[in-house]
Amino acid sequence: MPTSPLKMNKYIKSRSSKAGLGPGTLIHVGEHIRDNVKIELIDYNSNNYETRSLESIKEGLAFKGTGNVSWIDVEGVHDPSVVECIGEYFGSHQLILEDMLNTDQRPKIEVHNDFIFIVLKMLSYNEKTSEIDIEQVSIIFGSHFLISLQEGKEGDVFDPVRERIKKGTRIREKGTDYLAYCLLDVIIDNYFIILEKIGDKMEDLDNKLLHNPNSQVLQEIYSLKREIIFLRKTIWPMRELIGKFEREDSELIYDSTRKYLRDAYEHIIQIIDNEETFRDMISGMMDLYLSVLSNKMNEIMKVLSIIGTIFIPLTFIAGVYGMNFDYMPELRSHYGYFGVWIVMLVIAVIMLAFFKKNKWI
């Protein structure tokens, strides 16, 4: 499938609206995807499960005294009032709220006494455009409360987690730290899907390179190279994020969850290894493309050189007998014309046999 040119500004958000403003100013940085903010609450414990749509974030915060695990999923981060309400509940610093609204934030984790704040990137593959769609996800959780904020693009990768909560699996017996791990883990699992798609693209490009390297193939290689560079920028900070999540000495992270975080850390290391392999392969594809073009040019030059070499002695003979001097002995010969042709053909055959013997053709 042809790959459309990848726009670099798709992954680089404009910050011009924040220029000159003070630190902690709550202004949304990124694409305004939806007009309304969709808020969903999932409240559960080992025995009970409840889900509902909310009109405002304050409705969900009313569940904080139930003792259950309450997960509020917010789709749409363009409204600063939603973020301010979260900040009031957790007592978050203004800079943390600013990071929630800045969708160009680097993946990171901040551990505080009463809550843990995580920023990461959720990736999905767009089959229509053959490109990677990126969406920032912010997660902030305390002892019984977790809030996730998405940009609000169509679909997300959290549906498997919602289904597990609904069915009453192990997740219903765990706390918010395990829920945060589950959200983190499903995002990481989706990275594997992205790498598989890129692997399929690279295999297709490899076949095109060997059979029909052209400008379209070169464009696809550059597009794929930019995607891999973007993946590196997204995935590498995840190793630091998960490592700190697993090692941090916080009462909000139980020992039973740390072993799952170690498993997630191993997965991200595997993803990084695959990404590095793809990066080397795409560099090799660029070299292969140039080599194939060079070989094609050499083949063309070789054919032209052979043709030119054969015609050099024939041109010499034709030039000599084209002078038409009066005393040229063969000029008036009855068989002179045919004789010259025979000589020229014999020379051409001998030269072709010589080239073939030396494997030049």
C-alpha positions in Angstrom: 0.0 0.0 0.0 1.5 3.4 -1.0 2.5 5.6 1.9 1.5 9.2 1.8 4.1 11.8 2.7 4.3 12.2 6.4 3.9 15.7 7.7 6.4 16.6 10.4 4.0 19.1 12.0 1.7 16.3 12.8 4.0 15.3 15.6 5.1 18.8 16.6 2.5 21.0 18.2 2.6 24.8 18.0 3.4 26.6 21.2 3.0 30.1 19.8 -0.1 30.7 21.9 2.0 30.4 25.1 4.8 32.6 24.1 5.5 35.2 26.7 3.0 33.8 29.3 4.0 32.9 32.8 4.8 29.3 33.9 1.7 27.3 34.8 -0.6 29.3 32.5 -3.5 26.9 31.6 -3.7 27.1 27.8 -4.4 24.1 25.6 -1.6 23.2 23.3 -2.5 20.9 20.5 -5.3 20.1 18.1 -8.9 20.9 19.1 -10.4 17.6 18.2 -13.9 17.7 19.8 -16.2 20.5 21.0 -17.7 18.6 24.0 -15.8 16.8 26.8 -16.8 13.2 27.3 -16.5 12.0 30.9 -17.0 8.4 31.9 -16.9 7.0 35.4 -16.2 3.3 36.3 -16.5 2.7 40.1 -15.8 -0.8 41.3 -14.6 -3.2 44.0 -14.3 -7.0 44.1 -18.1 -7.4 44.4 -19.6 -4.4 42.7 -19.3 -2.6 39.4 -20.9 0.6 38.2 -20.4 2.8 35.1 -22.0 6.0 34.1 -21.6 9.0 31.9 -21.0 12.3 33.7 -21.9 15.9 32.9 -18.9 17.3 34.8 -15.8 16.2 36.5 -17.2 17.2 39.9 -19.9 14.5 39.7 -17.2 11.9 39.6 -15.2 13.4 42.4 -18.3 12.8 44.6 -17.4 9.1 44.6 -14.1 9.7 46.5 -15.5 8.7 49.8 -17.0 5.3 48.8 -13.8 3.3 49.4 -14.0 1.8 45.9 -11.7 2.3 43.0 -13.1 5.1 40.9 -11.7 5.6 37.4 -12.7 8.7 35.6 -11.9 8.7 31.9 -11.9 12.2 30.3 -11.9 12.5 26.5 -11.1 16.1 25.5 -8.5 18.2 27.3 -9.1 21.5 25.6 -11.2 22.8 28.5 -9.0 24.2 31.3 -11.9 24.2 33.8 -11.8 20.3 33.8 -8.1 20.3 34.5 -8.5 23.0 37.2 -11.2 20.8 38.9 -8.7 17.9 39.0 -6.0 20.1 40.4 -8.4 21.2 43.2 -9.1 17.6 44.2 -5.5 16.4 44.2 -3.9 19.7 45.3 -1.7 19.5 42.2 0.8 22.2 41.3 -0.1 24.5 38.5 2.8 23.2 36.4 1.3 19.7 36.5 -2.0 21.1 35.3 -0.2 22.9 32.5 1.4 19.6 31.4 -2.1 18.0 31.2 -3.1 20.7 28.7 0.2 20.6 26.7 -0.3 17.6 24.4 3.3 17.9 23.2 4.7 16.9 26.6 7.5 14.4 26.8 6.5 11.1 28.5 7.3 11.3 32.2 6.3 10.3 35.8 6.1 12.5 38.9 5.6 10.9 42.3 4.1 13.1 45.1 3.0 12.2 48.6 -0.7 12.0 47.8 -0.7 11.2 44.1 1.3 10.0 41.1 1.2 11.8 37.8 2.1 10.1 34.5 2.2 11.4 30.9 2.6 9.0 28.0 1.7 8.6 24.3 -1.0 6.4 23.0 -0.3 5.2 19.4 -2.6 3.7 16.9 -2.3 2.8 13.2 -4.6 4.5 10.8 -5.4 2.0 8.0 -6.9 4.7 5.8 -3.8 6.9 5.7 -1.2 4.2 6.5 0.2 6.5 9.2 0.6 6.4 13.0 -1.9 8.5 15.0 -0.6 9.8 18.3 -2.6 10.9 21.3 -1.3 12.1 24.6 -2.7 10.4 27.7 -2.3 11.9 31.2 -2.9 9.7 34.3 -3.1 11.0 37.8 -4.1 8.7 40.7 -4.2 8.5 44.4 -5.2 5.8 46.9 -8.7 5.2 45.6 -9.0 7.5 42.6 -7.6 7.5 39.1 -8.3 10.1 36.3 -7.1 9.6 32.8 -7.2 12.4 30.2 -7.2 11.8 26.5 -7.2 14.2 23.6 -10.5 12.7 22.4 -9.6 11.1 19.1 -11.9 8.5 17.7 -11.4 5.2 19.6 -8.8 4.4 22.2 -6.9 1.3 23.4 -8.5 1.2 26.9 -11.5 -1.0 25.8 -9.8 -4.2 26.9 -9.2 -2.8 30.4 -12.9 -1.7 30.6 -13.9 -5.2 29.6 -11.7 -6.8 32.2 -13.2 -4.6 34.9 -16.7 -5.5 33.8 -16.0 -9.2 33.8 -14.7 -9.1 37.3 -11.1 -10.4 36.7 -8.1 -9.8 38.9 -8.2 -6.1 38.3 -11.3 -5.8 40.5 -9.3 -7.0 43.5 -6.4 -4.6 43.1 -6.0 -0.9 43.7 -5.4 2.2 41.6 -1.7 1.4 41.1 -2.7 -1.8 39.4 -5.3 0.0 37.3 -2.6 2.5 36.3 -0.3 -0.4 35.3 -3.1 -2.0 33.2 -3.6 1.3 31.3 0.1 1.6 30.8 0.4 -2.1 29.8 -2.3 -1.9 27.1 -0.6 1.2 25.6 2.7 -0.7 25.5 1.0 -3.7 23.9 -0.3 -1.5 21.2 3.3 -0.4 20.5 3.9 -4.0 19.4 1.1 -3.7 16.9 2.6 -0.5 15.5 6.0 -2.2 15.1 4.3 -5.1 13.3 2.8 -2.7 10.9 6.1 -1.0 10.3 7.7 -4.4 9.8 5.1 -5.2 7.1 5.9 -1.8 5.5 9.6 -2.5 5.5 9.2 -6.0 4.0 7.1 -4.5 1.2 9.6 -1.7 0.6 12.4 -4.3 0.5 10.7 -6.1 -2.3 10.1 -2.9 -4.2 13.7 -1.9 -3.8 15.0 -5.1 -5.4 12.5 -5.1 -8.3 11.5 -1.5 -9.1 13.4 1.2 -7.2 11.9 4.6 -8.2 11.2 8.0 -6.7 8.0 6.8 -5.1 9.9 4.1 -3.2 12.4 6.7 -2.1 9.5 8.9 -0.8 8.1 5.9 1.1 11.5 5.2 2.7 11.8 8.8 3.9 8.3 8.7 5.3 9.0 5.4 7.1 12.3 6.8 8.4 10.5 9.8 9.9 7.9 7.5 11.6 10.8 5.5 13.2 12.5 8.7 14.4 9.2 9.7 16.0 8.8 6.2 17.6 12.2 6.5 19.1 11.3 9.9 20.6 8.1 8.4 22.0 9.3 5.0 23.2 12.7 5.8 24.8 11.4 7.9 27.6 9.0 5.1 28.5 11.9 3.0 29.8 12.8 5.7 32.3 9.2 6.2 33.2 8.4 2.5 33.9 11.7 2.1 35.7 11.0 4.9 38.0 7.4 3.7 38.5 8.7 0.3 39.6 11.5 1.5 41.8 9.8 4.5 43.5 9.3 4.1 47.3 5.7 5.2 47.5 2.8 4.1 49.6 0.6 4.3 46.5 2.5 1.5 44.8 2.1 -2.0 46.3 4.7 -4.7 46.1 2.3 -6.9 44.3 2.1 -4.5 41.5 5.9 -4.0 41.1 6.4 -7.4 39.6 3.9 -6.5 36.8 5.8 -3.2 36.3 9.0 -5.2 35.9 7.3 -7.2 33.2 6.2 -4.0 31.5 9.8 -2.8 31.7 11.0 -5.9 29.9 8.4 -5.3 27.2 9.5 -1.8 26.6 13.1 -2.9 26.4 12.1 -5.5 23.7 10.2 -2.7 21.8 13.3 -0.5 22.0 15.4 -3.3 20.6 13.0 -3.8 17.7 12.9 -0.1 17.1 16.7 0.1 17.0 16.7 -2.9 14.5 14.2 -1.1 12.3 16.3 2.1 12.5 19.3 0.2 11.2 17.3 -1.5 8.5 15.8 1.7 7.2 19.4 3.2 7.0 20.4 0.0 5.1 17.4 0.5 2.7 18.7 4.0 1.9 22.1 2.6 1.1 20.5 -0.3 -0.9 18.4 2.2 -2.9 21.5 4.2 -3.8 23.4 1.0 -4.6 20.6 -0.4 -6.9 20.5 2.9 -8.7 24.3 2.9 -9.1 24.2 -0.6 -10.4 21.5 0.2 -12.9 23.6 3.2 -14.1 26.7 1.0 -14.3 24.7 -1.6 -16.4 23.6 1.2 -18.7 27.1 2.6 -19.0 28.5 -0.8 -19.7 26.1 -1.4 -22.6 26.8 2.0 -24.0 30.6 1.5 -23.6 30.4 -1.9 -25.4 28.4 -0.5 -28.2 30.8 2.5 -28.5 33.8 0.2 -28.4 32.5 -2.0 -31.2 31.7 1.0 -33.4 35.1 2.6 -33.0 37.0 0.3 -35.5 33.9 0.2 -37.7 33.8 4.0 -37.8 37.5 4.1 -38.5 37.1 1.8 -41.6 34.1 3.7 -42.8 36.0 7.0 -42.3 39.0 5.7 -44.3 37.0 4.5 -47.2 34.8 7.6 -47.1 37.7 9.9 -48.1 37.3 9.0 -51.9 40.8 9.7 -53.0 41.5 8.9 -56.7 44.2 6.3 -56.1 42.7 4.3 -53.3 43.2 0.7 -54.6 39.9 -0.8 -53.3 37.8 2.1 -54.3 36.9 0.8 -57.8 37.0 -2.9 -56.8 33.9 -4.9 -57.9 33.6 -6.6 -54.5 35.0 -3.7 -52.4 31.7 -2.7 -50.9 30.9 -6.3 -49.9 34.4 -6.9 -48.7 34.3 -3.9 -46.3 31.0 -5.1 -44.9 32.4 -8.6 -44.3 35.5 -7.2 -42.6 33.4 -4.9 -40.4 31.1 -7.8 -39.4 34.0 -10.1 -38.6 35.5 -7.4 -36.4 32.2 -6.9 -34.6 31.8 -10.7 -34.0 35.4 -11.1 -32.8 34.9 -8.2 -30.3 31.6 -9.6 -29.0 33.2 -13.0 -28.5 36.1 -11.3 -26.7 33.7 -9.4 -24.4 31.7 -12.6 -23.6 34.9 -14.6 -22.9 35.9 -12.0 -20.3 32.3 -12.0 -18.9 31.8 -8.3 -19.7 28.5 -9.1 -21.2 
